[in-house]
Amino acid sequence: MPSIRLTTDVPASPKACFALSLSVDAHTASMRDSGERAVAGVTSGVMELGDTVTWRARHFGVPFTMTSRISAYDAPFRFVDEQVSGPFGHWYHEHLFETSVQGTRMVDVVDFSSPLGMVGRLVDRLFLTRYMTGLLEQRNRWLVEELARTEGR
């Protein structure tokens, strides 16, 4: 199963990073290229433990729908979102927030797999891991810029 570990230093407090990372509106703004939007569940505001959101987006020219749930929540240090239904065989995304000299060290740990057995594993290895890492990096750049602007650092 592919795993992504991405570390991002953010010039803001863990509390601010945690809240913005759980914001449906922030996620939508950071994913404009894919037209990602919330269509069911929590469609605006900040999510909490047990909340679900259904996202609709277009990737590779193909429309996708994915519902995820906040399955773990330890403010302002950690939360987890997991796919309830959607395109992945498995999706688990742990978000960690640690105080650092810069403000916060944000760590994303993602475990996922595509459906379709051996073909899915090949797609994961050859293409999807790099693509998903790029999406996470895009989202994190947006979070850093937004938090730097709003936190005034």
Rosetta blueprint (number, residue, H / E / L):
1 M L
2 P L
3 S E
4 I E
5 R E
6 L E
7 T E
8 T E
9 D E
10 V E
11 P L
12 A L
13 S L
14 P H
15 K H
16 A H
17 C H
18 F H
19 A H
20 L H
21 S H
22 L L
23 S E
24 V H
25 D H
26 A H
27 H H
28 T H
29 A H
30 S H
31 M L
32 R H
33 D H
34 S H
35 G L
36 E L
37 R E
38 A E
39 V E
40 A E
41 G E
42 V L
43 T L
44 S L
45 G L
46 V E
47 M L
48 E L
49 L L
50 G L
51 D L
52 T E
53 V E
54 T E
55 W E
56 R E
57 A E
58 R E
59 H E
60 F L
61 G L
62 V E
63 P E
64 F E
65 T E
66 M E
67 T E
68 S E
69 R E
70 I E
71 S E
72 A E
73 Y E
74 D E
75 A L
76 P L
77 F L
78 R E
79 F E
80 V E
81 D E
82 E E
83 Q E
84 V E
85 S E
86 G L
87 P L
88 F L
89 G L
90 H E
91 W E
92 Y E
93 H E
94 E E
95 H E
96 L E
97 F E
98 E E
99 T E
100 S E
101 V L
102 Q L
103 G E
104 T E
105 R E
106 M E
107 V E
108 D E
109 V E
110 V E
111 D E
112 F E
113 S E
114 S L
115 P L
116 L L
117 G H
118 M H
119 V H
120 G H
121 R H
122 L H
123 V H
124 D H
125 R H
126 L H
127 F H
128 L H
129 T H
130 R H
131 Y H
132 M H
133 T H
134 G H
135 L H
136 L H
137 E H
138 Q H
139 R H
140 N H
141 R H
142 W H
143 L H
144 V H
145 E H
146 E H
147 L H
148 A H
149 R H
150 T H
151 E H
152 G L
153 R L
